[in-house]
């Protein structure tokens, strides 16, 4: 029996997928969780290490306050209960990329408990419950493709502060998993606590997958698929693994609890090891790190620093700025882009035009230059001045976006109207000049005028286009239409 694809499983209708996700997010601190070594990505191997990172005897860790703040910030944004009394434990296991022979983590007292992340799919809205969010240090990296004979170790990443978000087994499809991860990545970026870059490993995901007959309440035997490096691959891995598990059950065989990995090239999972029992990590409180107590004032200060998140912004843009739900959603997808849009609306009352400029020319610039909005050279006030020129009828949107906008990007310090005057871009609003141009066009297209008079009113756009050509795109469209209609009546 071959694999079921996702659509085949839906059509089968007999089984239900049950998924829980574990997401590791590297925190955007400048240094590691327990020492001052840099966490900057891309350095030469083993250059961001010290005796503390390497676990040399006699070294003592020191807590990173920013990491605690970031973990609390995520917990508050996810509606978690913040644990006031915290401590770190040693999770003991041996692996070559773990320099100390143990990982410092939280076990019995995760800093954030409960909570949820709201997702939206084609089936509607849903809250994916969280079991916990806890803090821990990252391991190093084993590199298998550097040397033909040996595995190489890079300890630069070891000790990087992480939060691990563990969901309850609430996810019922790969689409929901995709939506959840998209929401988490958006959330950590909004909060400024992680860059969310899965390709660089700053956001990583393990998926616990099981299947059961619809209507059953007992969970099936779960399989863990580890180290998924893109949101798309999480979706693909869940579909592939669920199909494999269904195939096993349909054949009357028993599912083994395993740890597996996903081959993105073949779209299949493969076994790493069987896992009969829970691992015994022999947790015990780290003797070198004292427990820490969180004060209410500390937590409330962090709560006050949380920016307005996407859901609230969407509601505001729809109700107050009268934007469509689609425009509001796209404008708020990224916090920095949304912040720029809000700054723009402080300089112009025309919020619809502001949205059109962001979603049109500005987004095109971002795509063409492969840049984010924080690299956009034009201050919001200058873009608002450009919008005002269009609103005042001094410039058509076409001329503003295709001619003036590129000029302004090259000289963001100059006044838009000044550039428009220099480049002879300002719209022609002189009625006598436009009347002469209209008359010339109607005389030239006398046969079309006759057709118009017989009822072919769609030809009006042809006449407008010809006037635009004559005036090199500078004719005021509204005034041109008025003059044309008036002259055509008298023909």
Rosetta blueprint (number, residue, H / E / L):
1 X L
2 X L
3 X L
4 X L
5 X L
6 X H
7 X H
8 X H
9 X H
10 X H
11 X H
12 X H
13 X L
14 X L
15 X E
16 X E
17 X E
18 X E
19 X E
20 X E
21 X E
22 X E
23 X E
24 X E
25 X E
26 X E
27 X L
28 X L
29 X L
30 X L
31 X E
32 X L
33 X L
34 X L
35 X L
36 X L
37 X L
38 X E
39 X L
40 X L
41 X L
42 X L
43 X L
44 X L
45 X L
46 X L
47 X L
48 X L
49 X L
50 X L
51 X L
52 X L
53 X L
54 X L
55 X L
56 X L
57 X L
58 X L
59 X L
60 X L
61 X L
62 X L
63 X L
64 X L
65 X H
66 X H
67 X H
68 X H
69 X H
70 X H
71 X H
72 X H
73 X H
74 X H
75 X H
76 X H
77 X H
78 X L
79 X L
80 X L
81 X E
82 X E
83 X L
84 X L
85 X E
86 X E
87 X L
88 X L
89 X E
90 X E
91 X E
92 X E
93 X L
94 X L
95 X L
96 X L
97 X L
98 X L
99 X L
100 X L
101 X L
102 X E
103 X E
104 X E
105 X E
106 X L
107 X L
108 X L
109 X L
110 X L
111 X L
112 X E
113 X E
114 X L
115 X L
116 X E
117 X E
118 X E
119 X E
120 X E
121 X E
122 X L
123 X L
124 X E
125 X E
126 X E
127 X E
128 X E
129 X E
130 X E
131 X E
132 X E
133 X E
134 X E
135 X E
136 X E
137 X E
138 X L
139 X L
140 X L
141 X E
142 X E
143 X E
144 X L
145 X L
146 X L
147 X L
148 X L
149 X L
150 X L
151 X L
152 X E
153 X E
154 X E
155 X L
156 X L
157 X L
158 X L
159 X L
160 X L
161 X E
162 X E
163 X E
164 X E
165 X E
166 X E
167 X E
168 X L
169 X L
170 X L
171 X E
172 X L
173 X L
174 X H
175 X H
176 X H
177 X H
178 X H
179 X H
180 X H
181 X H
182 X H
183 X H
184 X H
185 X H
186 X H
187 X H
188 X H
189 X H
190 X H
191 X H
192 X L
193 X L
194 X L
195 X L
196 X L
197 X L
198 X L
199 X L
200 X L
201 X L
202 X L
203 X E
204 X E
205 X E
206 X E
207 X E
208 X E
209 X E
210 X E
211 X E
212 X E
213 X E
214 X L
215 X L
216 X L
217 X L
218 X L
219 X L
220 X L
221 X L
222 X L
223 X E
224 X E
225 X E
226 X E
227 X E
228 X E
229 X L
230 X L
231 X H
232 X H
233 X H
234 X H
235 X H
236 X H
237 X H
238 X H
239 X H
240 X H
241 X H
242 X H
243 X H
244 X H
245 X H
246 X H
247 X H
248 X H
249 X H
250 X H
251 X L
252 X L
253 X L
254 X L
255 X L
256 X L
257 X L
258 X E
259 X E
260 X E
261 X E
262 X E
263 X E
264 X L
265 X L
266 X L
267 X L
268 X E
269 X E
270 X E
271 X E
272 X E
273 X E
274 X E
275 X L
276 X L
277 X L
278 X L
279 X L
280 X L
281 X L
282 X L
283 X L
284 X E
285 X E
286 X L
287 X L
288 X L
289 X L
290 X L
291 X L
292 X E
293 X E
294 X L
295 X L
296 X H
297 X H
298 X H
299 X H
300 X H
301 X H
302 X H
303 X H
304 X H
305 X H
306 X L
307 X L
308 X L
309 X L
310 X H
311 X H
312 X H
313 X H
314 X H
315 X H
316 X H
317 X H
318 X H
319 X H
320 X L
321 X L
322 X L
323 X L
324 X L
325 X H
326 X H
327 X H
328 X H
329 X H
330 X H
331 X H
332 X L
333 X L
334 X L
335 X H
336 X H
337 X H
338 X H
339 X H
340 X H
341 X H
342 X H
343 X H
344 X H
345 X H
346 X H
347 X H
348 X L
349 X L
350 X L
351 X H
352 X H
353 X H
354 X H
355 X H
356 X H
357 X H
358 X H
359 X H
360 X H
361 X H
362 X H
363 X H
364 X H
365 X H
366 X H
367 X H
368 X H
369 X H
370 X L
371 X L
372 X L
373 X H
374 X H
375 X H
376 X L
377 X L
378 X L
379 X L
380 X H
381 X H
382 X H
383 X H
384 X H
385 X H
386 X H
387 X H
388 X H
389 X H
390 X H
391 X H
392 X L
393 X L
394 X L
395 X L
396 X L
397 X H
398 X H
399 X H
400 X H
401 X H
402 X H
403 X H
404 X H
405 X H
406 X H
407 X H
408 X H
409 X H
410 X H
411 X L
412 X L
413 X L
414 X L
415 X L
416 X H
417 X H
418 X H
419 X H
420 X H
421 X H
422 X H
423 X L
424 X L
425 X L
426 X L
427 X L
428 X E
429 X L
430 X L
431 X H
432 X H
433 X H
434 X H
435 X H
436 X H
437 X H
438 X H
439 X H
440 X H
441 X H
442 X H
443 X H
444 X H
445 X L
446 X H
447 X H
448 X H
449 X H
450 X H
451 X H
452 X H
453 X H
454 X L
455 X L
456 X L
457 X H
458 X H
459 X H
460 X H
461 X H
462 X H
463 X H
464 X H
465 X H
466 X H
467 X H
468 X H
469 X H
470 X H
471 X L
472 X L
473 X L
474 X L
475 X E
476 X L
477 X H
478 X H
479 X H
480 X H
481 X H
482 X H
483 X H
484 X H
485 X H
486 X H
487 X H
488 X H
489 X H
490 X L
491 X L
